[in-house]
Amino acid sequence: MRLKLLLKVFLLLVVSLPIVAADKANVVFISGGKSHGPMEHEHRAGNILLAKWLNESGLGIEATVLPDVGYPKDGSVLRNADTIVVFCSGQNGHVLNSHLEEFDKLMKQGIGLVLIHFATEVKIGEPGKKVLEWVGGYCELNWSVNPHWAPRFQDFPDHPVVNGLVPFSVHDEWYYHMRFVDGMKGVTPILSAHPPAETLVRPDGPRFGNPDVRKAVAAGEIQHVAWAYERPDGKGRGFGFTGAHNHKNWQDDNFRKVVLNAIAWTAHVEIPEEGIDSSAPDEEEILANLDDKSDWESRPAPTPTKPAVRELIVKGHPLWKSQPEGFRNLSLEEHRMKGVREMDAKASLKLLVDALYKAEGTQLQASLMNGILLGLEGRRDLEPPEGWQDLSVHLDESEDSEVRKLATQLSQIFGDESAIQRAFAVLRDSNAEIAARRTSLASLVSQQRQDLLSVLEALLDENALRLDAVRAFRVIESTRAAAILVDRFPSFDAEAQRAAVETLAGRRSHAEVLLAALEENKIPREAVPVYTARTLSDLLGESFISKYGVEEPSADKKALIEKYKQMATPQAMAMADASRGRVVKQQLCSACHKMYGEGGVIGPDLTGSNRGDLDYLLLNIIDPSFDIADSYRMVTVETTDGQVLVGTVVEEDPQKIVLNMVGMEKIIAKSDVKSRAVSDFSMMPEGLLQTLKDDEVLDLFKYFQTQEQVSLP
């Protein structure tokens, strides 16, 4: 007994030794227990890797991972920490729930705190209040959401935590729409991005969606998935990081660097200019120290007469092997969440189907189906709700073509192969209305049908659908798809060529084919616009940059771009107003540019442009002539009677030129043309932003980042 007691004391001293080292910054890691499937939420394994890299950093950091999961039984091991890292489950499973009072005393001493992934999600009430005080923000049920997506991080604040970062993208379960302290006082967003619409396709639920987050995303509000926090009066630092659902993401250099920088920063360690370097873990390292989750797969399952989804997902169930391989390969947590999503979706859809049955009049039917389609946008192969088959037969026989069209689109989403084949038939029918064919193509693209390839290739020969077809190639994960666009490139007009290059830059595999085409002169380098070249440089790295580089604007233009980038911080953009920005756009841009159907047509339509990218936006506003398509170059026509007309040519034949001028369109007979000169300059003037106040600039940027029209103030 005495020997066991001495052994316990010795082990406690071993665990505590690094924490009391006076000449080092002491970092203590607390790990949560098992909560998800293998390679997900690997709390302890992730902490061990982070501690290893910090100890090897040469920055005088002593990092210790506590040997047991959960909050330490002896809280004194935390007293001499400079910062504490918590990687654990959230909500009711959070390790801090039962220790708020004693942990708060540590925080009031100025000890730093880092919360990783699920640890950022705490209960509303006292836990949420305390985490706001300690870290400045948290993931709140029915306010925040937890989709799996791949945000593009490219604009970083002036903060030590981002030292050494370069633009990157990692697919993970990035929570967003965090609950932050009032006015975000003391908060510096570190990783921010605009979530795509597909992150909100799930029905409203505690973590799936809510009216507030939908409104924020629709208004173009940038979302923060990692943030640094300076507590008031210098009472310590905090950091929240919502990624790290997927354990393999620690193999990404930037993913590791930002977390390592943040941990060191919260411990008041000076961060090197290049950030904290670390070696990417190989497969052996990434698989080391994982939680033993074998019992999850061998756990016996009940066998009721009618097995429910919850019982089917236990891999020991006799019916498990009868499920499709893709179903069996999901983790238990994915099955659990899948079951919740399907339960919520089925309940909502059943109500809507019942409403459709009772709807009187085709206008109400169409309105209901439009609402369902909006809610299911981006979804595919869903199980049809009860009663849909009978109802769809009834709707397919409607005298209203709009009702029939909408019913077919819903049937496609519900995996109805006959509806899908009808869409293919309409798309292939060259005698069908263009609008109907375009709708069919859009629905098949949204379903990511890989058998679209042969149809798309044929559509490249049709002027009316060529652009739609070129852009649809993006969904085809095939080098043959990319090769088709390269082979057909010389036959495309300028607009289709630009769309083809943008499409080829949309996937890494396609981008590699594009690079080969550039090297073989199948596509000229000048066909790649600057903003696309920058995308390619990020996708392909040195293989593209070393051969083609990326053109840069003049020094004065670069300085202006940098000025406005520094102005458009995440905090400033969060305070901007998209509705006021719409007013600025009407005053400044609408004479030449259409957006959401509003404005002139001298310049490109901004509705479908890459305006959410601040770099793209600033380059095209500040230096409009830097990268300009031929169709938008300024043309000066002098007529035989002495008129000088300036605009862009929108149409030309042997008899006439149609010139698009500000406020009017002018038809000029070729016999009346004395001279014509094409300028290297855009019709868009420089210096537009300098005419605005700073808050007007930010409002304009905010409006440009919206995904749908906003109301006027």
Long-range contacts (C-beta under 8 A, 24 or more apart in sequence): 11-67, 12-74, 12-77, 15-64, 15-66, 15-67, 15-77, 16-76, 16-77, 18-62, 18-63, 18-64, 19-62, 19-64, 19-77, 19-78, 19-79, 19-80, 19-81, 20-80, 21-62, 23-60, 24-60, 24-61, 24-62, 25-59, 25-60, 25-61, 25-62, 25-82, 25-83, 25-264, 25-267, 25-268, 25-269, 26-62, 26-64, 26-80, 26-81, 26-82, 26-83, 26-267, 27-51, 27-54, 27-61, 27-62, 27-63, 27-64, 27-81, 27-82, 27-83, 27-84, 27-85, 27-263, 27-264, 27-267, 28-63, 28-64, 28-66, 28-77, 28-78, 28-81, 28-83, 28-84, 28-85, 29-63, 29-64, 29-65, 29-66, 29-84, 29-85, 29-87, 30-66, 30-70, 30-71, 30-72, 30-84, 30-85, 30-86, 30-87, 30-88, 30-95, 31-65, 31-66, 31-69, 31-70, 31-87, 31-88, 32-69, 32-70, 32-86, 32-87, 32-88, 32-89, 32-93, 32-94, 32-95, 32-118, 32-119, 33-69, 33-70, 33-88, 33-89, 33-93, 33-291, 34-291, 34-293, 34-296, 35-89, 35-93, 35-118, 35-333, 36-245, 36-331, 36-332, 36-333, 37-293, 37-296, 37-330, 37-331, 37-332, 37-333, 37-334, 38-290, 38-293, 38-331, 39-246, 39-247, 39-248, 39-290, 40-245, 40-246, 40-247, 40-331, 40-333, 41-89, 41-117, 41-118, 41-245, 41-247, 41-333, 42-247, 42-289, 42-290, 42-291, 43-69, 43-87, 43-88, 43-89, 43-291, 44-69, 44-289, 44-291, 45-247, 45-288, 45-289, 45-290, 45-291, 46-87, 46-116, 46-244, 46-247, 46-250, 47-85, 47-87, 48-288, 48-289, 49-250, 49-281, 49-285, 49-286, 50-85, 50-259, 50-260, 50-263, 53-256, 53-260, 53-276, 53-278, 53-279, 54-260, 54-263, 54-264, 54-276, 56-278, 57-260, 57-264, 57-276, 57-277, 57-278, 59-264, 59-269, 59-270, 59-272, 59-276, 60-269, 61-264, 61-267, 61-269, 70-95, 71-95, 71-96, 71-98, 71-99, 75-99, 75-102, 78-106, 78-111, 79-106, 81-106, 81-111, 82-111, 82-112, 82-266, 82-267, 82-268, 83-111, 83-112, 83-113, 83-114, 83-237, 83-263, 83-266, 83-267, 84-111, 84-112, 84-113, 84-114, 85-113, 85-114, 85-116, 85-263, 86-113, 86-114, 86-115, 86-116, 86-119, 87-116, 87-117, 87-119, 87-244, 88-118, 88-119, 89-118, 89-119, 90-118, 90-119, 90-120, 90-121, 90-122, 90-139, 91-121, 91-122, 91-123, 91-141, 92-123, 94-119, 94-121, 94-122, 94-123, 94-127, 95-119, 96-122, 96-127, 96-130, 97-122, 97-123, 97-127, 100-126, 100-127, 100-130, 103-130, 104-130, 104-133, 104-134, 107-133, 107-134, 107-231, 107-235, 107-236, 108-235, 109-236, 110-231, 110-234, 110-235, 110-236, 111-236, 112-236, 112-237, 112-238, 112-239, 112-265, 112-266, 112-267, 112-268, 113-236, 113-237, 113-238, 113-239, 113-266, 114-238, 114-239, 114-240, 114-241, 114-259, 114-262, 114-263, 114-266, 115-238, 115-239, 115-240, 115-241, 116-241, 116-244, 116-259, 117-173, 117-175, 117-241, 117-242, 117-243, 117-244, 117-245, 118-245, 120-175, 120-178, 120-240, 120-241, 120-242, 121-175, 128-179, 132-179, 132-180, 132-181, 133-231, 134-231, 134-236, 134-238, 135-229, 135-238, 135-239, 135-240, 136-180, 136-181, 136-184, 136-186, 136-187, 136-227, 136-229, 136-231, 136-238, 136-240, 137-178, 137-179, 137-180, 137-181, 137-187, 137-224, 137-227, 137-229, 137-240, 138-178, 138-179, 138-240, 139-175, 139-178, 139-179, 139-242, 140-178, 140-179, 141-206, 141-207, 142-206, 142-210, 143-177, 143-179, 143-210, 143-212, 143-213, 144-175, 144-176, 144-177, 144-178, 144-179, 144-207, 144-213, 145-175, 145-176, 145-177, 145-199, 145-200, 145-207, 145-208, 145-209, 145-210, 145-213, 146-173, 146-175, 146-207, 146-208, 147-173, 147-174, 147-176, 147-195, 147-198, 147-199, 147-200, 147-202, 148-172, 148-173, 148-174, 148-245, 149-174, 149-195, 149-196, 149-198, 149-199, 151-191, 151-193, 151-194, 151-195, 151-225, 152-193, 153-191, 153-192, 153-193, 153-254, 154-613, 154-615, 155-192, 155-565, 155-568, 155-570, 155-614, 155-615, 156-190, 157-188, 157-189, 157-190, 157-569, 157-570, 158-566, 159-188, 159-190, 159-228, 160-261, 160-265, 160-270, 160-271, 161-188, 161-190, 161-228, 161-239, 161-258, 161-261, 161-262, 161-265, 161-271, 162-190, 162-258, 162-261, 162-275, 163-261, 163-271, 163-272, 163-273, 163-274, 163-275, 164-257, 164-261, 164-272, 164-273, 164-274, 164-275, 164-276, 164-277, 165-254, 165-257, 165-258, 165-275, 166-254, 167-538, 168-252, 168-253, 168-254, 168-255, 170-243, 170-249, 170-252, 170-254, 170-255, 171-246, 172-243, 172-244, 172-245, 172-246, 172-249, 173-242, 173-243, 173-245, 173-246, 174-225, 174-242, 174-243, 175-225, 175-242, 176-213, 176-223, 176-224, 176-225, 176-242, 177-212, 177-213, 177-216, 177-223, 178-224, 178-227, 178-240, 178-242, 180-224, 180-227, 181-229, 184-571, 184-574, 185-232, 186-229, 186-230, 186-231, 186-232, 187-227, 187-228, 187-229, 187-571, 188-227, 188-228, 188-229, 188-230, 188-571, 189-222, 189-224, 189-226, 189-227, 189-569, 189-570, 189-571, 190-224, 190-226, 190-227, 190-228, 190-239, 190-258, 190-262, 191-224, 191-225, 191-226, 191-258, 192-222, 192-223, 192-224, 192-225, 192-570, 193-222, 193-223, 193-225, 194-220, 194-222, 194-223, 194-612, 194-705, 195-223, 197-377, 197-378, 197-707, 198-377, 198-378, 201-375, 201-376, 201-377, 201-378, 201-379, 202-341, 202-344, 202-345, 203-341, 203-344, 203-345, 203-348, 203-375, 205-340, 205-341, 205-344, 208-341, 208-344, 217-707, 218-706, 218-707, 218-708, 218-710, 219-578, 219-702, 219-706, 219-710, 220-578, 220-612, 220-702, 220-703, 220-704, 220-705, 220-706, 220-707, 221-573, 221-574, 221-702, 222-570, 222-573, 222-574, 222-705, 224-570, 226-258, 226-262, 228-262, 228-265, 236-266, 237-265, 237-266, 237-268, 238-266, 239-263, 239-265, 239-266, 247-286, 247-290, 248-286, 250-281, 250-286, 251-280, 251-281, 251-286, 252-280, 253-278, 253-280, 256-280, 296-332, 309-335, 309-339, 309-342, 309-343, 310-336, 310-339, 313-339, 342-383, 345-382, 346-383, 346-385, 346-386, 348-375, 349-385, 349-388, 350-385, 350-386, 350-387, 352-385, 353-385, 353-386, 353-387, 353-388, 353-391, 354-387, 356-391, 356-395, 357-387, 357-391, 362-398, 362-399, 362-400, 362-402, 362-403, 365-395, 365-398, 365-400, 365-403, 366-400, 366-402, 366-403, 366-406, 369-403, 369-406, 369-407, 369-409, 369-410, 370-406, 372-410, 373-406, 373-409, 373-410, 373-413, 376-410, 376-413, 377-446, 378-446, 379-413, 380-413, 380-415, 380-446, 380-447, 380-448, 381-413, 381-415, 381-447, 382-413, 382-414, 382-415, 383-414, 383-415, 384-411, 384-414, 384-415, 384-416, 385-414, 388-414, 392-416, 392-419, 405-436, 405-439, 408-443, 409-439, 409-443, 412-443, 412-444, 412-447, 413-447, 420-444, 420-447, 420-449, 424-455, 427-455, 427-459, 428-455, 428-458, 430-462, 434-464, 434-465, 437-465, 438-465, 438-468, 441-465, 441-468, 441-469, 441-472, 442-468, 445-472, 445-475, 448-475, 449-475, 450-475, 450-476, 450-477, 450-478, 452-476, 453-478, 453-480, 453-481, 453-484, 456-481, 456-484, 457-484, 460-484, 460-488, 466-492, 466-496, 467-495, 467-496, 467-499, 470-496, 470-499, 470-500, 470-503, 471-499, 471-502, 471-503, 473-503, 473-510, 474-503, 474-506, 474-507, 474-510, 477-507, 477-509, 478-509, 479-509, 479-510, 479-512, 479-513, 481-510, 482-507, 482-509, 482-510, 482-513, 482-514, 483-513, 485-510, 486-513, 486-514, 486-517, 486-522, 486-523, 487-522, 489-517, 489-522, 489-523, 489-527, 494-629, 494-630, 494-631, 495-629, 495-631, 497-527, 498-527, 498-529, 498-629, 501-527, 501-528, 501-529, 501-532, 502-532, 505-532, 505-535, 505-536, 505-539, 508-539, 508-540, 511-536, 511-539, 511-540, 512-540, 515-540, 515-543, 515-544, 518-547, 518-548, 519-547, 529-627, 529-629, 530-619, 530-626, 530-627, 531-610, 531-613, 531-615, 531-616, 531-619, 531-620, 531-627, 534-615, 551-626, 551-627, 553-619, 553-622, 553-623, 553-626, 554-623, 557-622, 557-623, 557-626, 560-618, 560-622, 560-689, 561-615, 561-618, 561-619, 561-622, 564-618, 564-622, 564-689, 564-697, 565-614, 565-615, 565-618, 567-694, 567-697, 567-698, 568-614, 568-697, 568-698, 568-701, 572-698, 573-698, 573-701, 573-702, 573-705, 575-698, 576-695, 576-698, 576-699, 576-701, 576-702, 577-699, 577-702, 577-713, 578-699, 578-702, 578-703, 578-705, 578-706, 578-710, 579-703, 579-710, 579-711, 579-712, 579-713, 580-696, 580-699, 580-703, 580-713, 581-698, 581-699, 581-700, 581-701, 581-702, 581-703, 581-704, 582-703, 582-709, 582-710, 582-712, 583-699, 583-712, 583-713, 584-692, 584-696, 584-699, 584-700, 584-703, 585-700, 585-703, 585-704, 588-688, 588-691, 588-692, 588-700, 589-688, 591-662, 591-663, 592-662, 592-683, 592-684, 596-708, 596-709, 598-709, 600-662, 600-663, 601-650, 601-660, 602-647, 602-648, 602-660, 602-661, 602-662, 602-683, 603-632, 603-648, 603-682, 603-683, 603-684, 604-629, 604-632, 606-704, 611-704, 611-705, 612-704, 612-705, 614-701, 617-701, 617-704, 621-688, 621-689, 622-686, 622-689, 623-686, 624-682, 624-684, 624-685, 624-686, 625-680, 625-681, 625-682, 625-684, 625-686, 628-681, 628-682, 632-682, 632-683, 633-678, 633-679, 633-680, 633-681, 633-682, 634-678, 634-679, 634-681, 634-682, 634-683, 635-659, 635-676, 635-677, 635-678, 635-679, 636-676, 636-677, 636-679, 637-668, 637-673, 637-675, 637-676, 638-673, 638-674, 638-675, 638-676, 639-668, 639-672, 639-673, 639-674, 640-672, 640-673, 640-674, 641-672, 646-683, 647-683, 648-683
